[in-house]
Amino acid sequence: MLGHNLKKIRQNKGLSQLKLSKLSGVAQSSISEIESGKSNPNISTLRKLANVLEISLDELLDKPKAV
């Protein structure tokens, strides 16, 4: 689910894996592995990606927001 969400959001923002990598400081290979479901990133990596994508961690993880 995380990988699918990351890819969808990244593409909706018009970013390639390479561009997201450069902006976030997360290796492109790591982004590729996350998107393909081969890797589960740590919280620091998730925060870097969410910050660049201008979304919350909940959105990245596709967790419903508390009301």
C-alpha positions in Angstrom: 0.0 0.0 0.0 2.8 2.5 0.9 4.6 1.9 -2.4 1.5 2.3 -4.4 0.6 5.5 -2.6 4.1 7.0 -2.9 4.1 6.3 -6.7 0.7 7.7 -7.2 1.3 10.9 -5.2 4.8 11.4 -6.8 3.3 11.1 -10.3 0.4 13.4 -9.5 3.0 16.0 -8.4 4.8 15.5 -11.7 8.0 14.2 -10.1 10.2 11.5 -11.3 12.0 9.1 -8.9 15.2 11.0 -9.7 13.7 14.4 -8.9 12.2 13.2 -5.7 15.5 11.6 -4.8 17.4 14.9 -5.3 14.8 17.0 -3.4 14.5 14.6 -0.5 18.0 13.2 -0.1 16.6 9.7 -0.3 18.5 7.5 -2.8 16.6 6.8 -6.1 17.2 3.1 -5.6 15.5 3.3 -2.2 12.5 5.1 -3.7 12.2 2.4 -6.4 12.4 -0.3 -3.8 9.7 1.4 -1.7 7.4 1.8 -4.7 7.8 -1.8 -5.7 7.2 -3.1 -2.2 10.7 -4.5 -1.8 11.6 -2.2 1.1 10.0 -0.7 4.2 11.5 2.7 5.0 12.2 4.0 8.4 10.3 7.0 9.8 13.0 9.4 8.9 12.8 8.4 5.3 9.1 8.7 5.3 9.2 12.2 6.7 11.7 13.3 4.1 9.5 12.0 1.3 6.3 13.4 2.8 7.9 16.9 3.3 9.0 17.1 -0.3 5.6 15.9 -1.5 3.9 18.4 0.9 1.7 15.8 2.5 1.2 14.3 5.9 2.6 11.0 7.0 -1.0 9.8 7.3 -1.6 10.6 3.7 1.5 8.8 2.6 0.5 5.8 4.6 -3.1 6.2 3.5 -4.4 6.3 7.1 -7.7 8.0 7.6 -7.4 11.4 9.4 -8.8 11.6 12.9 -11.9 13.8 13.2 
